[in-house]
Amino acid sequence: MRNLIGTCLGSLLAFGHPSTGLAQTTIDFSKITCDQLVLLKVKSADPDQIAIWLSGYYHGMRNSPKVDVEQLKKNAEEIHNYCLYNGKVTVMDAVQKLLATSK
């Protein structure tokens, strides 16, 4: 009886689960402008996800596996504030400018 229940449950999970049909979204981070970031016009990504990705990208470039989470939050806020007044600049250029002056 247990095997029958297990088989039925397994079949239900394998075949009975409706497909969510999630579309894959690709974002070219080098093209995201500050305007897009501030106005949240980036395809399916929120600013926190972008900040985390950029942090990982630049830490990887510096071969630095350590991340100061509080500093990450401060940097994200600083980038957001910079972007409020520099809408045409790409976010990656803003990050490079801000990180270069803070290091």
N, CA, C and O atoms as CSV, one atom per row, in Angstrom:
chain,resi,resn,atom,element,x,y,z
A,1,MET,N,N,0.829,-1.194,0.000
A,1,MET,CA,C,0.000,0.000,0.000
A,1,MET,C,C,0.870,1.252,0.000
A,1,MET,O,O,0.571,2.217,-0.703
A,2,ARG,N,N,1.960,1.239,0.798
A,2,ARG,CA,C,2.850,2.403,0.831
A,2,ARG,C,C,3.491,2.642,-0.533
A,2,ARG,O,O,3.624,3.783,-0.975
A,3,ASN,N,N,3.884,1.562,-1.189
A,3,ASN,CA,C,4.499,1.708,-2.507
A,3,ASN,C,C,3.515,2.310,-3.503
A,3,ASN,O,O,3.896,3.123,-4.346
A,4,LEU,N,N,2.255,1.911,-3.405
A,4,LEU,CA,C,1.235,2.442,-4.306
A,4,LEU,C,C,1.036,3.937,-4.064
A,4,LEU,O,O,0.951,4.717,-5.013
A,5,ILE,N,N,0.962,4.329,-2.810
A,5,ILE,CA,C,0.793,5.743,-2.463
A,5,ILE,C,C,2.020,6.540,-2.926
A,5,ILE,O,O,1.894,7.629,-3.485
A,6,GLY,N,N,3.207,5.975,-2.680
A,6,GLY,CA,C,4.435,6.647,-3.104
A,6,GLY,C,C,4.510,6.805,-4.614
A,6,GLY,O,O,4.935,7.846,-5.116
A,7,THR,N,N,4.097,5.772,-5.334
A,7,THR,CA,C,4.105,5.823,-6.801
A,7,THR,C,C,3.111,6.856,-7.305
A,7,THR,O,O,3.422,7.632,-8.209
A,8,CYS,N,N,1.927,6.870,-6.731
A,8,CYS,CA,C,0.903,7.843,-7.145
A,8,CYS,C,C,1.354,9.265,-6.841
A,8,CYS,O,O,1.187,10.162,-7.667
A,9,LEU,N,N,1.925,9.470,-5.660
A,9,LEU,CA,C,2.398,10.794,-5.277
A,9,LEU,C,C,3.532,11.241,-6.191
A,9,LEU,O,O,3.564,12.389,-6.635
A,10,GLY,N,N,4.454,10.340,-6.467
A,10,GLY,CA,C,5.562,10.657,-7.374
A,10,GLY,C,C,5.077,11.004,-8.767
A,10,GLY,O,O,5.580,11.941,-9.387
A,11,SER,N,N,4.100,10.254,-9.264
A,11,SER,CA,C,3.541,10.533,-10.590
A,11,SER,C,C,2.837,11.877,-10.616
A,11,SER,O,O,2.938,12.626,-11.587
A,12,LEU,N,N,2.129,12.170,-9.548
A,12,LEU,CA,C,1.425,13.452,-9.457
A,12,LEU,C,C,2.416,14.607,-9.489
A,12,LEU,O,O,2.204,15.599,-10.186
A,13,LEU,N,N,3.497,14.471,-8.731
A,13,LEU,CA,C,4.495,15.533,-8.701
A,13,LEU,C,C,5.208,15.672,-10.035
A,13,LEU,O,O,5.496,16.784,-10.477
A,14,ALA,N,N,5.494,14.549,-10.675
A,14,ALA,CA,C,6.242,14.581,-11.935
A,14,ALA,C,C,5.395,15.047,-13.112
A,14,ALA,O,O,5.861,15.830,-13.940
A,15,PHE,N,N,4.169,14.578,-13.193
A,15,PHE,CA,C,3.359,14.850,-14.382
A,15,PHE,C,C,2.188,15.785,-14.120
A,15,PHE,O,O,1.690,16.425,-15.046
A,16,GLY,N,N,1.752,15.871,-12.903
A,16,GLY,CA,C,0.564,16.653,-12.606
A,16,GLY,C,C,0.841,18.096,-12.268
A,16,GLY,O,O,-0.088,18.892,-12.137
A,17,HIS,N,N,2.099,18.446,-12.124
A,17,HIS,CA,C,2.439,19.820,-11.770
A,17,HIS,C,C,2.350,20.710,-13.004
A,17,HIS,O,O,3.010,20.448,-14.010
A,18,PRO,N,N,1.549,21.746,-12.932
A,18,PRO,CA,C,1.428,22.622,-14.095
A,18,PRO,C,C,2.725,23.382,-14.353
A,18,PRO,O,O,3.395,23.818,-13.417
A,19,SER,N,N,3.065,23.533,-15.593
A,19,SER,CA,C,4.265,24.275,-15.974
A,19,SER,C,C,4.024,25.754,-15.761
A,19,SER,O,O,2.989,26.290,-16.156
A,20,THR,N,N,4.975,26.401,-15.140
A,20,THR,CA,C,4.828,27.829,-14.896
A,20,THR,C,C,5.188,28.644,-16.126
A,20,THR,O,O,4.776,29.799,-16.237
A,21,GLY,N,N,5.944,28.073,-17.048
A,21,GLY,CA,C,6.263,28.758,-18.288
A,21,GLY,C,C,7.060,30.034,-18.095
A,21,GLY,O,O,6.800,31.033,-18.767
A,22,LEU,N,N,8.015,30.018,-17.198
A,22,LEU,CA,C,8.813,31.203,-16.953
A,22,LEU,C,C,9.678,31.529,-18.168
A,22,LEU,O,O,10.393,30.672,-18.686
A,23,ALA,N,N,9.601,32.749,-18.599
A,23,ALA,CA,C,10.409,33.185,-19.728
A,23,ALA,C,C,11.785,33.589,-19.225
A,23,ALA,O,O,11.920,34.169,-18.148
A,24,GLN,N,N,12.792,33.281,-20.005
A,24,GLN,CA,C,14.142,33.662,-19.648
A,24,GLN,C,C,14.365,35.096,-20.090
A,24,GLN,O,O,14.081,35.454,-21.233
A,25,THR,N,N,14.871,35.909,-19.187
A,25,THR,CA,C,15.153,37.299,-19.483
A,25,THR,C,C,16.647,37.513,-19.420
A,25,THR,O,O,17.293,37.113,-18.451
A,26,THR,N,N,17.200,38.133,-20.432
A,26,THR,CA,C,18.619,38.435,-20.463
A,26,THR,C,C,18.790,39.943,-20.380
A,26,THR,O,O,18.139,40.699,-21.101
A,27,ILE,N,N,19.667,40.360,-19.498
A,27,ILE,CA,C,19.901,41.790,-19.296
A,27,ILE,C,C,21.367,42.085,-19.574
A,27,ILE,O,O,22.247,41.410,-19.039
A,28,ASP,N,N,21.636,43.075,-20.397
A,28,ASP,CA,C,23.000,43.531,-20.643
A,28,ASP,C,C,23.271,44.665,-19.660
A,28,ASP,O,O,22.860,45.802,-19.889
A,29,PHE,N,N,23.958,44.358,-18.574
A,29,PHE,CA,C,24.190,45.330,-17.512
A,29,PHE,C,C,25.008,46.525,-17.987
A,29,PHE,O,O,24.923,47.604,-17.401
A,30,SER,N,N,25.798,46.344,-19.039
A,30,SER,CA,C,26.613,47.457,-19.523
A,30,SER,C,C,25.771,48.541,-20.188
A,30,SER,O,O,26.265,49.640,-20.439
A,31,LYS,N,N,24.499,48.241,-20.475
A,31,LYS,CA,C,23.636,49.205,-21.161
A,31,LYS,C,C,22.578,49.838,-20.268
A,31,LYS,O,O,21.848,50.721,-20.718
A,32,ILE,N,N,22.481,49.413,-19.026
A,32,ILE,CA,C,21.473,49.968,-18.119
A,32,ILE,C,C,21.901,51.382,-17.728
A,32,ILE,O,O,23.002,51.590,-17.219
A,33,THR,N,N,21.022,52.343,-17.970
A,33,THR,CA,C,21.328,53.722,-17.601
A,33,THR,C,C,20.825,54.006,-16.188
A,33,THR,O,O,20.008,53.274,-15.629
A,34,CYS,N,N,21.341,55.084,-15.644
A,34,CYS,CA,C,20.872,55.496,-14.320
A,34,CYS,C,C,19.381,55.806,-14.333
A,34,CYS,O,O,18.671,55.497,-13.376
A,35,ASP,N,N,18.902,56.420,-15.421
A,35,ASP,CA,C,17.463,56.686,-15.536
A,35,ASP,C,C,16.656,55.402,-15.412
A,35,ASP,O,O,15.653,55.363,-14.700
A,36,GLN,N,N,17.090,54.351,-16.104
A,36,GLN,CA,C,16.378,53.078,-16.054
A,36,GLN,C,C,16.400,52.504,-14.642
A,36,GLN,O,O,15.399,51.963,-14.173
A,37,LEU,N,N,17.525,52.620,-13.973
A,37,LEU,CA,C,17.630,52.094,-12.615
A,37,LEU,C,C,16.711,52.849,-11.666
A,37,LEU,O,O,15.969,52.239,-10.896
A,38,VAL,N,N,16.759,54.159,-11.722
A,38,VAL,CA,C,15.965,54.988,-10.809
A,38,VAL,C,C,14.474,54.832,-11.081
A,38,VAL,O,O,13.666,54.800,-10.152
A,39,LEU,N,N,14.116,54.737,-12.346
A,39,LEU,CA,C,12.698,54.626,-12.711
A,39,LEU,C,C,12.212,53.178,-12.760
A,39,LEU,O,O,11.078,52.916,-13.161
A,40,LEU,N,N,13.069,52.236,-12.351
A,40,LEU,CA,C,12.740,50.812,-12.316
A,40,LEU,C,C,12.264,50.286,-13.667
A,40,LEU,O,O,11.306,49.517,-13.741
A,41,LYS,N,N,12.939,50.707,-14.726
A,41,LYS,CA,C,12.569,50.263,-16.063
A,41,LYS,C,C,13.532,49.213,-16.593
A,41,LYS,O,O,13.825,49.179,-17.788
A,42,VAL,N,N,14.016,48.372,-15.722
A,42,VAL,CA,C,14.911,47.287,-16.117
A,42,VAL,C,C,14.083,46.014,-16.108
A,42,VAL,O,O,13.384,45.735,-15.134
A,43,LYS,N,N,14.155,45.236,-17.186
A,43,LYS,CA,C,13.344,44.029,-17.347
A,43,LYS,C,C,13.413,43.102,-16.135
A,43,LYS,O,O,14.445,42.476,-15.895
A,44,SER,N,N,12.371,43.014,-15.404
A,44,SER,CA,C,12.192,42.008,-14.353
A,44,SER,C,C,13.300,41.953,-13.300
A,44,SER,O,O,13.473,40.917,-12.658
A,45,ALA,N,N,14.034,43.010,-13.110
A,45,ALA,CA,C,15.092,43.001,-12.092
A,45,ALA,C,C,14.901,44.207,-11.189
A,45,ALA,O,O,14.666,45.319,-11.663
A,46,ASP,N,N,15.003,43.981,-9.896
A,46,ASP,CA,C,14.898,45.123,-9.008
A,46,ASP,C,C,16.302,45.662,-8.707
A,46,ASP,O,O,17.291,44.953,-8.898
A,47,PRO,N,N,16.390,46.896,-8.244
A,47,PRO,CA,C,17.694,47.519,-8.011
A,47,PRO,C,C,18.588,46.742,-7.047
A,47,PRO,O,O,19.810,46.768,-7.191
A,48,ASP,N,N,18.010,46.059,-6.079
A,48,ASP,CA,C,18.823,45.268,-5.148
A,48,ASP,C,C,19.524,44.127,-5.879
A,48,ASP,O,O,20.690,43.841,-5.606
A,49,GLN,N,N,18.829,43.479,-6.800
A,49,GLN,CA,C,19.445,42.403,-7.572
A,49,GLN,C,C,20.571,42.945,-8.439
A,49,GLN,O,O,21.615,42.309,-8.585
A,50,ILE,N,N,20.356,44.111,-9.007
A,50,ILE,CA,C,21.390,44.733,-9.840
A,50,ILE,C,C,22.602,45.082,-8.987
A,50,ILE,O,O,23.738,44.844,-9.398
A,51,ALA,N,N,22.371,45.644,-7.802
A,51,ALA,CA,C,23.478,46.004,-6.913
A,51,ALA,C,C,24.273,44.768,-6.493
A,51,ALA,O,O,25.503,44.809,-6.439
A,52,ILE,N,N,23.585,43.686,-6.201
A,52,ILE,CA,C,24.268,42.449,-5.812
A,52,ILE,C,C,25.093,41.907,-6.973
A,52,ILE,O,O,26.234,41.485,-6.785
A,53,TRP,N,N,24.514,41.920,-8.178
A,53,TRP,CA,C,25.250,41.428,-9.344
A,53,TRP,C,C,26.487,42.281,-9.590
A,53,TRP,O,O,27.576,41.750,-9.810
A,54,LEU,N,N,26.326,43.605,-9.555
A,54,LEU,CA,C,27.463,44.496,-9.787
A,54,LEU,C,C,28.540,44.304,-8.737
A,54,LEU,O,O,29.729,44.323,-9.054
A,55,SER,N,N,28.137,44.122,-7.497
A,55,SER,CA,C,29.105,43.882,-6.437
A,55,SER,C,C,29.902,42.610,-6.721
A,55,SER,O,O,31.128,42.598,-6.609
A,56,GLY,N,N,29.202,41.552,-7.087
A,56,GLY,CA,C,29.883,40.302,-7.412
A,56,GLY,C,C,30.810,40.453,-8.606
A,56,GLY,O,O,31.912,39.906,-8.622
A,57,TYR,N,N,30.357,41.195,-9.597
A,57,TYR,CA,C,31.156,41.415,-10.803
A,57,TYR,C,C,32.466,42.128,-10.461
A,57,TYR,O,O,33.543,41.690,-10.868
A,58,TYR,N,N,32.366,43.222,-9.716
A,58,TYR,CA,C,33.575,43.986,-9.400
A,58,TYR,C,C,34.459,43.277,-8.381
A,58,TYR,O,O,35.683,43.396,-8.440
A,59,HIS,N,N,33.861,42.543,-7.452
A,59,HIS,CA,C,34.677,41.750,-6.523
A,59,HIS,C,C,35.420,40.653,-7.283
A,59,HIS,O,O,36.574,40.352,-6.979
A,60,GLY,N,N,34.761,40.064,-8.261
A,60,GLY,CA,C,35.403,39.049,-9.090
A,60,GLY,C,C,36.556,39.621,-9.895
A,60,GLY,O,O,37.597,38.979,-10.036
A,61,MET,N,N,36.376,40.828,-10.424
A,61,MET,CA,C,37.450,41.475,-11.185
A,61,MET,C,C,38.669,41.746,-10.308
A,61,MET,O,O,39.809,41.696,-10.769
A,62,ARG,N,N,38.404,42.036,-9.033
A,62,ARG,CA,C,39.496,42.313,-8.089
A,62,ARG,C,C,39.982,41.048,-7.383
A,62,ARG,O,O,40.863,41.105,-6.525
A,63,ASN,N,N,39.395,39.896,-7.756
A,63,ASN,CA,C,39.744,38.624,-7.133
A,63,ASN,C,C,39.573,38.684,-5.614
A,63,ASN,O,O,40.408,38.191,-4.856
A,64,SER,N,N,38.478,39.294,-5.197
A,64,SER,CA,C,38.185,39.472,-3.779
A,64,SER,C,C,36.885,38.748,-3.432
A,64,SER,O,O,35.809,39.220,-3.798
A,65,PRO,N,N,36.961,37.607,-2.732
A,65,PRO,CA,C,35.753,36.850,-2.426
A,65,PRO,C,C,34.968,37.375,-1.218
A,65,PRO,O,O,33.878,36.877,-0.935
A,66,LYS,N,N,35.496,38.358,-0.513
A,66,LYS,CA,C,34.820,38.873,0.683
A,66,LYS,C,C,33.944,40.068,0.337
A,66,LYS,O,O,34.336,40.947,-0.432
A,67,VAL,N,N,32.745,40.082,0.924
A,67,VAL,CA,C,31.817,41.176,0.705
A,67,VAL,C,C,31.363,41.712,2.050
A,67,VAL,O,O,30.872,40.958,2.891
A,68,ASP,N,N,31.524,43.009,2.255
A,68,ASP,CA,C,31.018,43.687,3.443
A,68,ASP,C,C,29.565,44.065,3.145
A,68,ASP,O,O,29.311,44.971,2.351
A,69,VAL,N,N,28.634,43.392,3.762
A,69,VAL,CA,C,27.214,43.561,3.451
A,69,VAL,C,C,26.744,44.987,3.751
A,69,VAL,O,O,25.979,45.563,2.977
A,70,GLU,N,N,27.191,45.550,4.857
A,70,GLU,CA,C,26.799,46.921,5.192
A,70,GLU,C,C,27.345,47.906,4.165
A,70,GLU,O,O,26.662,48.858,3.789
A,71,GLN,N,N,28.572,47.680,3.715
A,71,GLN,CA,C,29.162,48.545,2.695
A,71,GLN,C,C,28.417,48.388,1.372
A,71,GLN,O,O,28.248,49.358,0.635
A,72,LEU,N,N,27.974,47.171,1.072
A,72,LEU,CA,C,27.190,46.922,-0.140
A,72,LEU,C,C,25.921,47.773,-0.117
A,72,LEU,O,O,25.556,48.378,-1.125
A,73,LYS,N,N,25.254,47.817,1.033
A,73,LYS,CA,C,24.038,48.625,1.169
A,73,LYS,C,C,24.349,50.109,0.990
A,73,LYS,O,O,23.611,50.827,0.315
A,74,LYS,N,N,25.444,50.564,1.598
A,74,LYS,CA,C,25.837,51.974,1.468
A,74,LYS,C,C,26.189,52.312,0.022
A,74,LYS,O,O,25.809,53.367,-0.486
A,75,ASN,N,N,26.917,51.410,-0.638
A,75,ASN,CA,C,27.285,51.642,-2.036
A,75,ASN,C,C,26.052,51.711,-2.925
A,75,ASN,O,O,25.971,52.558,-3.814
A,76,ALA,N,N,25.090,50.818,-2.687
A,76,ALA,CA,C,23.856,50.807,-3.485
A,76,ALA,C,C,23.105,52.125,-3.309
A,76,ALA,O,O,22.581,52.675,-4.278
A,77,GLU,N,N,23.053,52.628,-2.090
A,77,GLU,CA,C,22.377,53.902,-1.831
A,77,GLU,C,C,23.133,55.059,-2.493
A,77,GLU,O,O,22.521,55.968,-3.053
A,78,GLU,N,N,24.451,55.018,-2.425
A,78,GLU,CA,C,25.279,56.063,-3.037
A,78,GLU,C,C,25.094,56.069,-4.567
A,78,GLU,O,O,24.994,57.129,-5.185
A,79,ILE,N,N,25.051,54.887,-5.153
A,79,ILE,CA,C,24.839,54.779,-6.601
A,79,ILE,C,C,23.460,55.307,-6.973
A,79,ILE,O,O,23.307,56.028,-7.959
A,80,HIS,N,N,22.465,54.945,-6.183
A,80,HIS,CA,C,21.105,55.428,-6.441
A,80,HIS,C,C,21.067,56.958,-6.388
A,80,HIS,O,O,20.486,57.595,-7.267
A,81,ASN,N,N,21.680,57.543,-5.367
A,81,ASN,CA,C,21.703,58.999,-5.229
A,81,ASN,C,C,22.454,59.650,-6.395
A,81,ASN,O,O,22.017,60.678,-6.913
A,82,TYR,N,N,23.559,59.070,-6.804
A,82,TYR,CA,C,24.314,59.583,-7.949
A,82,TYR,C,C,23.462,59.522,-9.205
A,82,TYR,O,O,23.446,60.458,-10.005
A,83,CYS,N,N,22.755,58.414,-9.370
A,83,CYS,CA,C,21.932,58.211,-10.568
A,83,CYS,C,C,20.756,59.172,-10.645
A,83,CYS,O,O,20.279,59.477,-11.739
A,84,LEU,N,N,20.282,59.652,-9.507
A,84,LEU,CA,C,19.178,60.613,-9.508
A,84,LEU,C,C,19.543,61.864,-10.302
A,84,LEU,O,O,18.679,62.487,-10.918
A,85,TYR,N,N,20.828,62.231,-10.286
A,85,TYR,CA,C,21.266,63.473,-10.930
A,85,TYR,C,C,22.093,63.248,-12.192
A,85,TYR,O,O,22.524,64.210,-12.828
A,86,ASN,N,N,22.316,62.004,-12.555
A,86,ASN,CA,C,23.127,61.676,-13.722
A,86,ASN,C,C,22.451,60.581,-14.535
A,86,ASN,O,O,23.005,59.496,-14.712
A,87,GLY,N,N,21.269,60.866,-15.021
A,87,GLY,CA,C,20.416,59.871,-15.650
A,87,GLY,C,C,20.946,59.206,-16.902
A,87,GLY,O,O,20.615,58.050,-17.166
A,88,LYS,N,N,21.754,59.897,-17.678
A,88,LYS,CA,C,22.215,59.353,-18.954
A,88,LYS,C,C,23.446,58.459,-18.809
A,88,LYS,O,O,23.814,57.757,-19.750
A,89,VAL,N,N,24.077,58.480,-17.652
A,89,VAL,CA,C,25.271,57.667,-17.390
A,89,VAL,C,C,24.843,56.215,-17.217
A,89,VAL,O,O,23.778,55.947,-16.660
A,90,THR,N,N,25.666,55.266,-17.692
A,90,THR,CA,C,25.346,53.865,-17.436
A,90,THR,C,C,25.637,53.560,-15.963
A,90,THR,O,O,26.493,54.185,-15.337
A,91,VAL,N,N,24.913,52.601,-15.441
A,91,VAL,CA,C,25.096,52.233,-14.037
A,91,VAL,C,C,26.518,51.708,-13.806
A,91,VAL,O,O,27.123,51.994,-12.773
A,92,MET,N,N,27.046,50.949,-14.758
A,92,MET,CA,C,28.406,50.422,-14.595
A,92,MET,C,C,29.432,51.557,-14.560
A,92,MET,O,O,30.398,51.490,-13.800
A,93,ASP,N,N,29.233,52.597,-15.371
A,93,ASP,CA,C,30.134,53.753,-15.325
A,93,ASP,C,C,30.009,54.477,-13.984
A,93,ASP,O,O,31.006,54.928,-13.421
A,94,ALA,N,N,28.791,54.583,-13.482
A,94,ALA,CA,C,28.570,55.221,-12.181
A,94,ALA,C,C,29.281,54.435,-11.079
A,94,ALA,O,O,29.918,55.021,-10.203
A,95,VAL,N,N,29.171,53.123,-11.128
A,95,VAL,CA,C,29.832,52.283,-10.118
A,95,VAL,C,C,31.339,52.444,-10.199
A,95,VAL,O,O,32.001,52.591,-9.172
A,96,GLN,N,N,31.889,52.418,-11.407
A,96,GLN,CA,C,33.336,52.574,-11.566
A,96,GLN,C,C,33.788,53.918,-11.029
A,96,GLN,O,O,34.809,53.996,-10.346
A,97,LYS,N,N,33.056,54.965,-11.320
A,97,LYS,CA,C,33.414,56.300,-10.850
A,97,LYS,C,C,33.353,56.369,-9.327
A,97,LYS,O,O,34.273,56.885,-8.693
A,98,LEU,N,N,32.284,55.856,-8.743
A,98,LEU,CA,C,32.110,55.954,-7.298
A,98,LEU,C,C,33.091,55.048,-6.547
A,98,LEU,O,O,33.633,55.442,-5.514
A,99,LEU,N,N,33.317,53.849,-7.057
A,99,LEU,CA,C,34.251,52.950,-6.378
A,99,LEU,C,C,35.692,53.421,-6.523
A,99,LEU,O,O,36.503,53.223,-5.618
A,100,ALA,N,N,36.014,54.039,-7.646
A,100,ALA,CA,C,37.375,54.532,-7.857
A,100,ALA,C,C,37.698,55.658,-6.892
A,100,ALA,O,O,38.831,55.770,-6.425
A,101,THR,N,N,36.701,56.502,-6.588
A,101,THR,CA,C,36.939,57.634,-5.673
A,101,THR,C,C,36.893,57.189,-4.222
A,101,THR,O,O,37.471,57.851,-3.360
A,102,SER,N,N,36.219,56.083,-3.932
A,102,SER,CA,C,36.097,55.649,-2.526
A,102,SER,C,C,37.212,54.716,-2.104
A,102,SER,O,O,37.357,54.444,-0.913
A,103,LYS,N,N,38.016,54.208,-3.052
A,103,LYS,CA,C,39.076,53.262,-2.714
A,103,LYS,C,C,40.419,53.933,-2.719
A,103,LYS,O,O,41.433,53.287,-2.456
